[in-house]
Amino acid sequence: MGNDVTCIDVDAVKIEALQKGKVPIYEPGLGELIESNVNEGRLTFSCDTKSAVAESRIVMIAVGTPPSQDGSADLSAVFGAAREVSEVAPPGCVLVTKSTVPVGTAKKIMAMLEELGRSDMAVVSNPEFLKQGDAINDFLRPDRVVIGADSESAAQTMQELYAPFLRTGNRLILMDVASSEMTKYVANSFLATKISFMNEISRLCEKVGADVELVRFGISTDSRIGDKFLFPGLGFGGSCFPKDLRALIQSGQSVDCELNILRAVANVNEEQRALFCHRLKSYYGSLKGKTFGIWGLAFKPRTDDTREAPALTVIDWLLEEEAQIRVFDPKAMAKVAQQYGDRLTYCPNAYEALAGVEAALIVTEWNEFRRPDFERMKSLMKSPIIFDGRNLFSPDRMRERGFEYFCIGR
């Protein structure tokens, strides 16, 4: 949109790679977007905070807020970045928290700035709502932009910044800082709740002979419910939902407000992965020496992110059971290899991952897995058995093709 942007990080290796045009994560379209803006001279990468911040009207803090041992968000990087910015930021600079932070964080940053003699700066909460795999579209065409500001001039600055993205409708929501900080946590926790709710219903469907996919369709046509985040499976993972859910639960505890529904959401999510593993155990008994092929390692399609991915839970369990594992993922293989080394066999394609296996385990719903050559699969596998954690196929059609097919809630 014509702004000049400098991306700052303490990781010199990452910055050097970005300067050479190498993007450290997989996100569709991101590489091309970076290249075009670098070539136009609007986008630069640096480890030098002082020179970049000294000329900036707006500084966004987008550092990690990993969970502490008790589940609360570790804000040390946020406060460290804010302190560093305060040393060189020009008067009137707007400091924006993009990181997901609990209620009260901006207030604490403002108090710190005042102690440092920087009461001329404003602190704004502007949580991000980007889906991995579709982040660019989410940013360019946001369904809403939330801005929490207690300063009228800072709010005006943020409105000017986002105006080009909101030309087709007024989807900018102004609120106080505390409500903005809460909004991000509540949004992620509610979506996580929908997922755990459907996973719990899938268990009941199996017990009573109902088909959870038909139930899902039946309720999703109700406009009050909608059709998003209602797919049963192996539960949610990634860098946001698990972390934010735990942090919100901990926030409630800190003010003597027990969030019982959210605790149940977290418990159901953990149980859902365990149920998948127990189903394998109940079918085979001992898994020692048996080989399984896993399709999908990333926590969701269209990303290489494996943080809290269900696949890692399944892999860890299979290794404890002394099974052999062949794996394939279109984008996340390198990251998993860094973690597991030679304990797994990494395959160049989905079919190679099935060579000589007892069963195929479908863990991530990549589109590449939706229309496979089933006859080729059968010719490679010891037995035509599939444990599908994402309900990619029709149980009736799989039986017709000669497979033993185990899925979720059907």
Buried (B, 14 or more C-beta within 10 A) or exposed (E): EEEEBBBBBEEEEBBEBBEEEEBEEBBBEEBEBBEEBBEEEBBBBBEEBEEBBEEBBBBBBBBEBBBBEEBBBEBEBBBEBBBBBBEBBEEEBBBBBBBBBBBBBBBBBBEBBEEEEBEEBBBBBBBBBBEBBBBBEBBEEBEEBBBBBBBEEBBEBBBEBBEEBBEEEEBBEBBEBBBBBBBBBBBBBEBBBBBBBBBBBBBEBBEEEBBBBEBBEEBBEEEEEEEEBBBBBBBBBBBBBBBBBBBBBBBBBEEEEEBEEBBBBBEBBEBBBEBBBEBBEEBBEEBEEBBBBBBBBBBBBBBBBBBBBBBBBBBEBBBEBEBBBBBBBBBBBEBBBEEBEEEBBBBEEBBBBBBEBBBBBBBBBBEBBEEBEBEEBBEBBEEBBBBBBBBBBBBEEBEEBEBEBBBBBB
